[in-house]
């Protein structure tokens, strides 16, 4: 492991401020990320959650945006009014997920991120094919720029930036120029707490796609590649699609099984049933589903983009489509070559213990705590 984790020494009180936009956030936030971080930090240190509910001005802003009277400002108004509602004691350590608070210069403040505005703006200029699937492609350039400036102010004052992925940590240092001592890769965990492995139904003919945002994740490309694969290379192939609540496109194929949006305990059945996980996502800051698939022993197909090359070892635990490739035949050949090569399956199986330990929220929490304590010792 990259960091010798020592959780001894002084105990911490970690304050987590959050702007609550809806009731769901109180029990399950950011695809389980914040929920799990709170849970596992709380195993080792005192955690205080400060939930910030809408003030009157915040609520008015929300209504005006909804009515189209005011433009969305990417939460800058909410952050402005939330700033005044955070309360930190002198020795508190703050872990945030937005660019606040800024009014406590004497307290250690850390932010956990998988993406930032600097990368989005750079992508909008240099990688438009990917950016148009980012979810931010319709945000006006001036709003993106204003939010980036606010983010830069926060970075300058923050004690540290925790990153979900290795690529983003490298990006912050190499491309954005942040100090190496301020940027820390801590990773992310899966939401599969109880892995139940059952390989008895494997037939080496089943491909699995999981993604609510079907087109961003490349679901259309997967389907078209599957049709070519079935017609020309592998007539017995089957494709299982999980994620979207409604059918995203017309599937005129009896070997394509659209399963909709399934709960996690149901998804694991299909991890055990299928052989290869394929998700050529066009924009993917991390991709926890890749890790889940690997934990279940599925070699993966992704893109040579963002964090995917760090999750999938090309030609070892899976294969990577080039960042801009959109030819279904190219993907079909990759799918065929992977499922027919037993070495990929053996390589993934030998690394399953590593995946479970590396991509664990418990590991993430321990890394955060170790860094917080190390920074405190350095400042004594």
HUJO-V581647 format. One record per residue. N is the residue number from 1. SS is DSSP state (2 for helix, 1 for strand, 0 for the rest). PHI is phi in radians with two decimals (999 if undefined). PSI is psi in whole degrees, 0 to 359 (none if undefined). Layout:
n,ss,phi,psi
N,SS,PHI,PSI
N,SS,PHI,PSI
This chain:
n,ss,phi,psi
1,0,999,144
2,0,-1.16,338
3,0,-2.29,129
4,0,-1.34,101
5,0,-1.40,118
6,0,-2.21,111
7,0,-1.69,13
8,0,-1.33,188
9,0,1.53,203
10,0,-1.11,142
11,0,-1.39,155
12,0,-2.01,151
13,1,-2.00,114
14,1,-1.81,120
15,1,-1.76,128
16,1,-2.05,101
17,1,-1.51,138
18,1,-2.48,138
19,1,-1.46,123
20,0,-1.66,109
21,0,-1.60,336
22,0,-2.71,164
23,2,-1.12,329
24,2,-1.02,328
25,2,-1.08,338
26,2,-1.24,340
27,0,-2.14,338
28,0,-2.73,108
29,0,-2.20,140
30,0,0.92,57
31,0,0.95,31
32,0,1.59,354
33,2,-1.08,304
34,2,-1.16,320
35,2,-1.01,314
36,2,-1.27,323
37,2,-1.07,315
38,2,-1.03,315
39,2,-1.05,313
40,2,-1.46,331
41,2,-1.09,323
42,0,-1.19,346
43,0,-1.21,333
44,0,-2.06,334
45,0,-2.39,169
46,1,-1.32,129
47,1,-2.12,127
48,1,-2.04,122
49,1,-1.65,127
50,1,-1.96,97
51,1,-1.45,124
52,1,-1.86,109
53,0,-1.57,162
54,0,-1.05,132
55,0,-1.42,175
56,2,-1.03,316
57,2,-1.17,323
58,2,-1.15,319
59,2,-1.15,318
60,2,-1.06,317
61,2,-1.04,316
62,2,-1.04,316
63,2,-1.13,317
64,2,-1.13,323
65,2,-1.16,317
66,2,-1.09,325
67,0,-1.44,353
68,0,1.42,9
69,0,-1.37,329
70,0,-2.23,143
71,0,-1.34,148
72,0,-1.12,138
73,0,-2.01,26
74,0,1.00,45
75,0,1.26,8
76,2,-1.12,324
77,2,-1.15,316
78,2,-1.08,317
79,2,-1.10,319
80,2,-1.01,312
81,2,-1.39,335
82,2,-1.23,330
83,2,-0.89,318
84,0,-1.35,353
85,0,-1.79,359
86,0,-1.46,138
87,0,-2.22,118
88,0,-2.14,133
89,0,-1.41,164
90,0,-0.94,325
91,0,-1.76,6
92,0,-1.21,144
93,1,-1.84,132
94,1,-1.86,131
95,1,-2.06,118
96,1,-2.12,166
97,0,-2.16,359
98,0,-2.24,175
99,0,-1.49,58
100,0,-2.73,153
101,0,-1.62,158
102,0,-1.95,354
103,0,-1.64,16
104,0,-2.24,71
105,0,-1.14,342
106,0,-1.62,352
107,0,-1.70,141
108,0,-1.14,128
109,1,-2.24,126
110,1,-2.12,150
111,1,-2.18,142
112,1,-1.96,125
113,1,-2.48,158
114,0,-2.05,355
115,0,-2.91,159
116,0,-2.56,176
117,2,-1.23,326
118,2,-1.02,316
119,2,-1.18,319
120,2,-1.06,314
121,2,-1.15,319
122,2,-1.09,320
123,2,-1.15,323
124,2,-1.11,337
125,2,-1.71,324
126,2,-1.98,345
127,0,-2.48,64
128,2,-1.16,330
129,2,-1.05,318
130,2,-1.33,316
131,2,-1.06,327
132,0,-1.18,350
133,0,-1.87,7
134,0,-1.28,339
135,0,1.63,351
136,0,-2.00,8
137,0,-1.15,339
138,0,-1.74,2
139,0,-1.36,129
140,0,-0.99,146
141,2,-1.04,324
142,2,-1.18,328
143,2,-1.23,317
144,2,-1.01,317
145,2,-1.16,318
146,2,-1.10,318
147,2,-1.17,324
148,2,-1.10,318
149,2,-1.10,320
150,2,-1.13,320
151,2,-1.11,320
152,2,-1.13,322
153,2,-1.08,316
154,2,-1.11,314
155,2,-0.98,318
156,2,-1.09,326
157,2,-1.61,334
158,0,-1.12,151
159,0,-1.26,320
160,1,-2.84,158
161,1,-2.03,118
162,1,-1.57,132
163,1,-2.00,144
164,0,-1.26,325
165,0,-2.15,158
166,2,-1.25,321
167,2,-1.08,321
168,2,-1.24,323
169,2,-1.06,313
170,2,-1.08,321
171,2,-1.12,314
172,2,-1.04,323
173,2,-1.43,308
174,2,-1.37,321
175,0,-1.71,323
176,0,-1.64,344
177,0,1.40,24
178,0,-1.32,150
179,0,-1.06,136
180,2,-1.06,328
181,2,-1.30,350
182,2,-1.72,345
183,1,-1.87,128
184,1,-2.33,118
185,1,-1.31,121
186,0,-2.07,347
187,0,1.52,192
188,0,-2.62,165
189,0,-2.09,166
190,0,-1.55,163
191,0,-1.71,12
192,0,-1.65,88
193,0,-1.28,325
194,0,-2.11,93
195,0,-1.29,125
196,0,-2.04,104
197,0,-1.64,129
198,0,-2.56,101
199,0,-1.70,14
200,0,-1.25,343
201,0,-1.78,8
202,0,-1.19,131
203,0,-2.20,3
204,0,1.00,45
205,0,-2.54,9
206,1,-2.08,130
207,1,-1.94,145
208,1,-2.15,133
209,1,-2.14,132
210,1,-2.29,122
211,1,3.13,118
212,0,-1.13,319
213,0,-1.51,81
214,0,-0.97,313
215,0,-1.39,325
216,0,-1.08,323
217,0,-1.42,357
218,0,1.46,24
219,2,-1.08,323
220,2,-1.12,321
221,2,-1.16,320
222,2,-1.08,314
223,2,-1.09,313
224,2,-1.13,324
225,2,-1.17,321
226,2,-1.11,318
227,2,-1.04,316
228,2,-1.12,316
229,2,-1.01,313
230,2,-1.18,321
231,2,-1.35,334
232,2,-2.10,337
233,0,-2.23,325
234,0,-2.62,79
235,0,-1.09,337
236,0,-1.48,1
237,0,-1.14,149
238,1,-2.29,147
239,1,-2.18,130
240,1,-1.99,126
241,1,-2.02,120
242,1,-2.14,143
243,1,2.42,287
244,0,-1.13,142
245,0,-1.23,323
246,0,-1.98,152
247,0,-1.06,119
248,0,-1.41,340
249,0,-2.74,170
250,0,-1.40,120
251,0,-1.84,94
252,0,-1.63,67
253,0,-2.74,120
254,0,-1.19,345
255,0,-1.65,7
256,1,-1.87,124
257,1,-1.97,107
258,1,-1.56,120
259,1,-1.91,354
260,1,1.30,201
261,0,-1.61,108
262,0,-1.83,148
263,0,-1.20,160
264,2,-1.00,322
265,2,-1.19,338
266,2,-1.48,329
267,2,-1.11,324
268,2,-1.08,333
269,2,-1.04,320
270,2,-1.40,334
271,2,-1.08,320
272,2,-1.31,330
273,2,-1.35,319
274,0,-1.52,168
275,0,-1.90,320
276,1,-2.29,137
277,1,-1.76,127
278,1,-2.22,121
279,0,-2.63,80
280,0,-1.40,65
281,0,-1.10,138
282,0,-1.48,344
283,0,-2.74,114
284,0,-2.59,100
285,0,-1.10,323
286,0,-2.36,272
287,0,1.94,66
288,2,-1.05,330
289,2,-1.08,330
290,2,-1.08,315
291,2,-1.12,318
292,2,-1.06,316
293,2,-1.07,316
294,2,-1.10,320
295,2,-1.06,329
296,0,-1.54,4
297,0,1.57,14
298,0,-1.64,120
299,1,-1.04,152
300,1,-2.14,151
301,1,-2.08,123
302,1,-2.38,202
303,1,-1.99,158
304,0,-1.43,69
305,0,-2.69,137
306,0,0.96,233
307,0,-1.49,348
308,2,-0.99,321
309,2,-1.15,339
310,2,-1.45,333
311,2,-1.47,323
312,0,-1.93,118
313,0,-1.41,109
314,1,-1.05,134
315,0,1.20,10
316,0,-2.22,301
317,0,-1.94,6
318,1,2.97,189
319,1,-2.31,148
320,1,-2.01,131
321,1,-1.41,144
322,0,-1.09,156
323,0,-0.99,325
324,0,-1.92,7
325,0,-1.23,129
326,0,-2.28,14
327,0,-1.50,115
328,2,-1.02,326
329,2,-1.14,323
330,2,-1.11,315
331,2,-1.16,321
332,2,-1.04,318
333,2,-1.11,320
334,2,-1.11,315
335,2,-1.02,316
336,2,-1.16,314
337,2,-1.08,324
338,2,-1.28,310
339,2,-1.19,339
340,0,-1.63,359
341,0,-1.94,107
342,2,-1.13,337
343,2,-1.08,328
344,2,-1.09,317
345,2,-1.16,319
346,2,-1.14,320
347,2,-1.11,318
348,2,-1.14,317
349,2,-1.10,325
350,2,-1.25,344
351,0,-1.85,7
352,2,-1.10,322
353,2,-1.12,322
354,2,-1.09,314
355,2,-1.04,316
356,2,-1.11,323
357,2,-1.40,318
358,2,-1.21,319
359,0,-1.85,62
360,0,-2.16,137
361,2,-1.13,333
362,2,-1.12,318
363,2,-1.11,317
364,2,-1.04,313
365,2,-1.08,316
366,2,-1.09,320
367,2,-1.13,316
368,2,-1.03,312
369,2,-1.10,317
370,2,-1.05,319
371,2,-1.19,316
372,2,-1.00,314
373,2,-1.21,324
374,2,-1.12,318
375,2,-1.12,321
376,2,-1.12,317
377,2,-1.11,322
378,2,-1.18,334
379,0,-1.66,0
380,0,-1.25,none
